[in-house]
Amino acid sequence: MIRVQELMIYRNFQDSGILDDMTWILDHYQEAEAGERDLLRSSYYDCINGLVEMAGAYGFEGNLWHNYLTYLLVNHENVFSTSCEIVGAVEGTINELARHDFEIFRELFAADFEDLNEKLEVKEICYLLDYKNISGKSGLFNKRIRDRICSLTRLLEQAEDTDAFMKDMVEFYREFGVGKLGLHKAFRIKHDENGVQIVPVTNIAHVRLDDLVGYEIAKKKLLDNTEAFVNGKRANNCLLFGDAGTGKSSSIKGILNQFYDRGLRIIEVYKHQFQDLNDVIAQIKNRNYKFIIYMDDLSFEDFEIEYKYLKAVIEGGLEKKPDNILIYATSNRRHLVREKFSDKEERRDDLHSSDTVQEKLSLVNRFGVQIFFCAPDKKEFQNIVKVLAEKHGIHMPEEELLLEANKWELSHGGLSGRTAQQFIDYLLGKM
């Protein structure tokens, strides 16, 4: 009998349906009467269907039963796994409890399907023990994580004993973390009937800071601040502001890809979600990751009051802001809150006009690092075009390349890095 009920730490799995059904089948098929075998066979086929669907969603290959068990282990957030994430092996009695549970998982890995298949007259399970996927693509994991989970599965299959099994799991938690916060780089939030949920973003552009041509001073300021943050030193909230299409958002993606393997994660938040920020912070403040709450294209009209929620989150309230959280924002506006010439007329009727000004400026002043991204001049724009063309293998005479780029920018948004990239994409599409 498989001792799933004796698990002490690894309990209450989120996707436990296949585990519950399969262990029930393994425990009962030997003594089942003829009538019960039909029910067991039906449940068995349900498990097979579930494993195949899982393989399609996550891109798993090989032994799908073992992949499923590994998936449960890498996604289960408990006192042991969350203690091991980023820092590795820990000390204390918790290790003995984890070793007990891993021994049970080794029994699940060693489950004998040959006798089960014979008794229930089910032959199709053999295809699931050496499964070849359609394309190897995953809609729910990036390829690196999918491959690492499949590699971990093979390590766990070959583990000589429970200690080796446990060592492999601890190493995975140290390198990749645990659960959705460990296995994914970026997240969005949604508010449903269950409250505020942090949802993974599974398709992230693999941008590096080096891909952004120019802006060396701006990139260094952003890099230095993020490096200090990841290293556990004091760091500031960042505002990247300036002209459209100059690489502000790409810079944020670049630092995410650069520091992901050192525990950096990003959660994207929109203006209408600012009231949920306290709930988001409560969910992430005690994890071993560093979180950047990212607000893209942040700005407010003078009638919008959402910025007051943001001010309170950044530096307000009685509770100290967690050390593992910073706020990074991009904006085309230097002061974030719109100001008009008509405001000057209104201030004549305002007894405390300076207070009104300070109210609008107080948000931007909460960003300790403010980095300016300006539109390139003609020479810089042409250099961006040449660098991108070389990077993408576009071979044209330089004079012709720059002439076509100049024509393009005149009718497609002017001088900017974005316009240069769009021009290169246009050329690639013609090749």
DASUL-V101807 format. One record per helix or strand of 3 or more residues. SS is the DSSP state (2 for helix, 1 for strand). FROM is the first residue (numbers start at 0). TO is the last residue. Records with the same first field share a line. If there is no record, write none. Layout:
BEGIN
SS = FROM-TO + FROM-TO
END
This chain:
BEGIN
2 = 3-5 + 16-27 + 33-57 + 63-74 + 78-83 + 93-108 + 112-119 + 123-127 + 142-157 + 161-175 + 178-182 + 208-210 + 215-229 + 247-261 + 270-283 + 305-314 + 340-346 + 352-360 + 363-365 + 377-390 + 397-410 + 416-429
1 = 185-191 + 194-200 + 237-241 + 263-267 + 289-294 + 324-330 + 368-372
END
